[in-house]
């Protein structure tokens, strides 16, 4: 039967629960509270629709504790037991984790359900969500903890006051002002402020002013400092209080002053900067610029601020500028970039812009600062530099000089292409090699010294050295070098090397020519007076010989005097020939005929032990030259050839036409391209070394012993060749013989027949009147005697003035003027011109030991001029007078027109 009762009781409870469920369902359908009905074994029998995340199907019939966190199970069970035992409602707090993982807190009230008989049939759980309240409570606790922490750790002095009276202060306030908390509490807050600011502070307290403001704070010790004050009303511990935060802003004030000064300096720099500075916003609008805008672009600030940068940037660069702006706004920085800008007048300028971003307070960049530098001139300079580089390359590729570049170890890093033309190497053969590899050992120390000088930063100018060509020959060079700088350091040297081999040879020739000129001046200076003296000696000796019996001893003495005088005269003529000062009468002639006519004489000159080989060239061109000069050349060269041969040997003479071109002449200093007749004299004698060859044509240089030669023979040959616009080349080596090659210019007129040297017919005595002018009395007297011997009537004058007077006074005709060329007051040629105005038919015969080009050009007589060289014999004078009067030998040909340059 008990079992039946239990079933009956259970049934009754279930019936009761269903009644409650229906009841609670009807009244909790829309309730915001969460309502759950449990039976006595804590199984869920009912839930209302307000329960989150749960459906009836998911919870009905399941234990209540399944939905309670395990750490809250004991709290829940204890509450249930208290309710069942006491029959009174109870409560507990629990938490619930939603499906989304959110934690929620609930205040749960548990009430008993009683049946009709008053017994407890179940429990009713009514839950309120207190999550927000919990959060507020937690926040309040955290706030209070933060307040305490902040208050204690704050850098500001914090006061809590009521109606201006201090209730609390933090430790910072105690440190800042020097008052302990016990000293501070109860004081008016204005006591911490200097008197002049207290009224303002009090008004702010009473009005509840909450914005920050500044006041001067007053410490316990009387010192002051600037402060920033901010206060706020709040409910604290049940009271309405004012919380005041006071901050020492001494550092900030200093920083502000510093910032102000910095801003002033920035503005000063901004406005006075040499560059244009602009500020551009994120939209590309110019918001600021300095005064340089006018100098740069011609605009005023007012005209440019507020405009798009497109107003000043060339359209071709706008896309680039936009990309740069975006880059700056993202990264804050942009590298230097080049643009073209447009000035107000339309002129274009090249600029380089360095840009950076201006930070916003919340991060990122709101503006772009642009520093603009005008590089128009630099661009022009760069263009000029490029053009200069192109010119350098063009020059380096075409210049005859060679450009070298080497590092500090003297290793060649660059050489211009001209090196192949000048020295025979290709650039590839030199680059990477040390310069010492191409320098003769003898001059290497000098080259090293030169390189070291350049490496020390000093220029080197016109240093002469030597360079080994690819063919092994040595070239004389002149070096100009400068250091190569890179990043402020000397990294090597660059040099221009000029081949001066030809110049050095020319200088040798110039020195020789200068020596010749010096000797010529010497010869000219002494020839006039010396030949006058020789003339007196020769003339009187000759006249004495005519009056002395050849069998007498005096005749032999007079003969020796005459021979000595003639040798002296020959010596003077050699000097004049060497210096190209001798007076000649050139003729058009064929060199083969002249040399051929001398063959027998030359054979006798060199002796029978030496074979003379004559090889004349065919169809030889004509030359124009005094035949006597050919005689002098041949005699001197053949005698030298004879002296160079020990015993038997061969001397070869040959002629030929030749046309040396520029390429050929480039290898021989002094040679000039053109058409020439070549006269070559060779021997198989001992030959000469380079030292002798270098001095061969110098006056008074000889390898012969004392008394065997004057050293003027080859000098005379050289002078004769140069006087006739030719040039001479000597080839010789020790033991290999010697060859002299003489180039004489071709003359473009048919060769005139050469008159045979037949014996002249005896001259008939003369009867004409001759005016004789000579400033040397001894010569004047002697010449007068000679002329009178030949039947002429002679008028004499010691000066040109006297001659002019005599010519003017004479009633009859003067047939011939014989005058010295070089005289005081007036030269012979000018005298002749004056006398022609009085005696237009007068003939002229000039005499001199040295004409000084008065009647000749470079020693060549003018056309139609008759001349007799001092000293002369009685017979020479008779012949020359006869020629001047009657012209039996004809007139001289005009001098050649082309001029030869030794350069």
KERO-658484 format. One record per residue (C-alpha): x, y, z. Coordinates in steps of 0.2 Angstrom, whole numbers, plus 5000, padded with zeros to 4 digits. Layout:
N
XYZ...
***
This chain:
903
500050005000501450125003501950104985500250154980500350304990501950364982501250334965499750434970500850574978501950584962500450594952499750724962501350824961501350804942499550864942500051014952501551054942500551054926499351174934500751284939501451274921499851324913499751464926501451524924501351514905499851624904500651754915502551744909502251734891503051914888503951934904505752004903506251894917506851714915505651594924505951414926504951284936505751134944505150984952505850924969507250834961507750994952507150934935506551074923504751064920504451234912505351384905504651544898505151614881506351744888507651614892509151654880509851524869508651384875507151304869505851194878506451044869508251074874507951094893506251014898506550854908508350894910509250934927509451114931511251094936511651044918511551224914512451294929514351314928515151174940515951304951514151364955513351194959513651204978512951384979511351324969511051164979511351254996510051384991508751254985508951155002508651315012507051355002506351175004506851175023506151345027504851355014505351535012506151614996508051634994509251704981510951674974512051744960512651644946513451664929513051594912514051574897513051594881513251504865514251644858515451624873514851784882514851784901513251844909512851864927511151834934510251874951509151714954507651714966507051534972505351524978504451364984502851294975501551224987500151104984498351104990498851015005500251145009501651035004503151094993502851024976504251114966505251264965505151424954506751514948506551694943508151764936508651944932510151984920511352084931512752084919512752274916512652304934514052184937515052274924514652444932515152384949516752304942517052464932516752564948518052454958519252474944518952654943519252674961520852574960521452674945521052834954522052774969523452714957523352864946523152984961524752914969525752894953525153054944526353184939524953314942524453374959522653314962521553404975519753354980518853504987517153564992516753744991518553784988519153695004520353555002519753385007521153275000522753284990523853154982525753124985526253224970525353384977526353364993528053354983527553494972526953624985527853565001526253545011525853375020524153305019523753365037524353535032523353545016521653475022520553615027521453755018520653855004521353794987521753974982523153974994524153874982524054014969524954184969523854324975523654404958522854244950521754194965520154294960520154204943520454034951519054064964517854124950518253964940517953854956516253934960515653934942516153754939517253794925517953634918519153694903521053694906521753864911523453934917523854014933525454044943525653924957526353964974527453844984527553835003529353905002528654054992529354004975528254004960528053904944526853914929525453784930523953714920522353684930520853584925519453534937517853434936516353414948515953234953515053134966516253064978515952974994514153034994514653214992514753334977516553384976517753464964519253364958520653484952522253424943523653554943525153514932526853604933527053664915528753744918529553624905528153644893528253834894530153814891529653694877528353814870529653964871530853854862529553794850529053974847530854024844531053874833529553924823530154104822531854034816530953914804529854054797531454154796532354014786530753984777530654164771532454194768532954024761533854034744532753894738530853904734529853814748528053764746526753674757525553564747523953484755523353304750522353374736523853454728523353634732524753754737524353814755525953904758527553964750529054084754529454244746530654164734529154124723529354294715531154264710530854084705529254094695528754284695527154254705526754344721526154234736524354294734524354244716525054064720524254014736522653914734523053864717523453684711525253634708524753614690524853804689526753794690527153614685527353574667525953464660527253334655527753314673526053314682525853124682527553104690527053244703525453154707526352994710527653084721526253164731525452994734527152914739527453054752525653044759525952854762527852854767528153034772529753044761530153064743531853064735532453214725531553214708531753324693530353424685530053564673529153714680528253854671528654034676527254174675527954234659527954064651529754024653530253844657531553814671532253644677532053614695532453474708531153454722531553364738529853324747529353264764527753234773527053334787526353224801524453234806524053224825523153054822524552984811524852984793525353144783524253284779525453404769526953394759528453514761529353544745531053624744531353674726533053714719533253794702534453684692534253764675536053824675536653654681535653564667536453684655538153644663537753454662537253474644538853574641539853434650539053304639539453404624541253424632541353244635540753214617542053334611543353254622542953084615543053164597544653244601545353094610544952984595545653114582546953204591548753174586549353184604549053034615547953044631548452924645547552894661548352794675548052744693549152784708550152624704550552694686549452564678548652624662546752634663546352734647547352784631546652874616546552784599547852904593549152794602549152674587549552814575550852894585551752744594551152594585550152514599548352474600547452544615547152364621548952324621549252464633547752464645548152364661550052384659551252484669551852644661553652594665553552454653553552584638554952694645556752684642557752634658558852794657557352904659556252794670556752884686556253054679554552984673554252904691554653074698553453164686552053034691552353064709552253244707550553224699549953104712550353234725549053354717550253464707550153484688551653444677551953554662553053524647554153384654555153304641555553114641555552964629554352824624554752664617553752634601553052464596554352444582555752474596556252644591556252784604555152934602555553104611553953164620553353304629552153274644550853384652549953294667548553334679547953234694546253134693545153174708543653064714542653094730543953224735545453104734546753094720546552924712547752934697548453054684547953104666549253154654549353224636550953154628551553244612552753164600554153294598555353194589555153294573555253454583556853404592557653364575556953534569557653614584559353544580559253614563558653774570560153784581561253744566560353874557560653994571562453954571562553974552561654144555562954194568564354144557563454234542563354394553565154374557565654334539564654484533565354594546567154554541566954514523566754694518568254764526569354604525568954584506569454764504571154734512571354574502570954674486572254794490573554654493573054554478572954704466574654784471575454604471574754574454575354734447577054714455577254534447576954614430578454734433579654594441580654474431580054294435581854244438582154354452581854294470580654444473579454364460579354204471578954304487577654404478576854244471576754174489575854334495574654324480574254134484574054174503572854314498571854204487571754074500571054204512569854254499569254074497569054064516567954214516566954144502566653984511566054074526564854174515564254014506563953924523562954064529562054084512562754264510563754234495563154324479562754204465562154214447560954064444560553994427559353864421560453704418560453514417561353434432561953284422562853404410563653504424564253344434564653254418565853394413566653384430566953194429568853204424569253334437568353244451569353084446570953174448570353254464570053084473571552994465571752834454571552714469569652754470568452714457567252854452565552784446564452904437562652854435561652994427559752984428558752984412557553134406558253234421557253394425558053564424558653664440559053844442560753874451562453954449563553824441565053874452563953814467563853644459565653644458565953684476564653544482565453414471567253454476566953454494565853294495567053204484568553254494567653204510567253034502569053014497569653044515568352914522569152774511570652684517571552614502570452574487568652604486567152664476566352834475564652834466563752984459562052974453560553084448558653054447557053134447556053114463554353174470554353154489552553154496551953214513552053034521553853024515554253204521553453174538554953054543556253184538556253354547556453494534555853404519554453484509553353384497553653424478554653384463556553384465558153324456559153214467561053214467561753074477563553044482564052884490565652804496566052634504567252714517567252704536565552784539565052894554564152864571562652964577563653084587564653144571563053144561562253264574563653394572564053364553563553534546564053634561565353774556567153724560566753554565567953424558568553244562570153284553571853324561572553494565572953584548572053454538570353554536569453704541567853624546566853734533566753614518565153534523564453684531564653774514563753634505562353644518562253834515562253814496560853684496559753794508560153954498559353864483557853804492558353624493558753504507560053374511559953204520561453104526561452914529562952834537563452694549565152654556565952534543564452544531565052704521564052864519562752934506562353114504560753144496560453324489558653374484558653524472556953604466556353564448556353724437554853724425555753804410556653714396558553704400559553834392561053774382562653784393563953884385565653794383567053864394568153904379569554034381568854214380569554324366570754454372569854614377570154774367570654934377569255044382568955224380567355254390567055374405566855274421566255354438567155254452566355264470567255174484567355234503569055144505570455254498571655114495570355014485569855174476571655214471572055034466570455014456570755184447572455124442571754954435570455044425571655174418572855024412571354964401571155134393569655204403569355384409569055374427568155494439568355444457567255484473567455434491565655464496563955444487563755634489565355674480564855554466563155644464564055814464565255754450563855674440562955844440564355954436565055844421564455904404564855754395564155574397564555444410564555274402564755164418564555174437565655064447565155074465565454984481563754914488563954944506564455124510564055264523562655384520561955284505562055114498562655084480560955034473560155194479561555294472561355214455559455254455559855444459561155444445559955374432558955534434560455634428561255504416559855394410560955284399562255244413562755064415563054994432564354874440564254844459565654774469565754714486566454584498564654564506563154634497561954624513560554584501560554764494560654704476560154524479558854424488559654294499561254304489560454284472560754434460559254534454558954524435560054634424561254674439563154664436564254614451566054584454566554494471567954574481569354544481569654534462571054534450571554654436570954534423569254494433568954684433569254704415568054564410566654624422566854804415566754744397565154634401564354784410564654894395564354774381563354634389564354494380563754364393561954414393560854454407560454344423558854254424557554304437557554214453556354074456554554124463554153974475554953994493555553854503555253844521556453754533554953724544
***
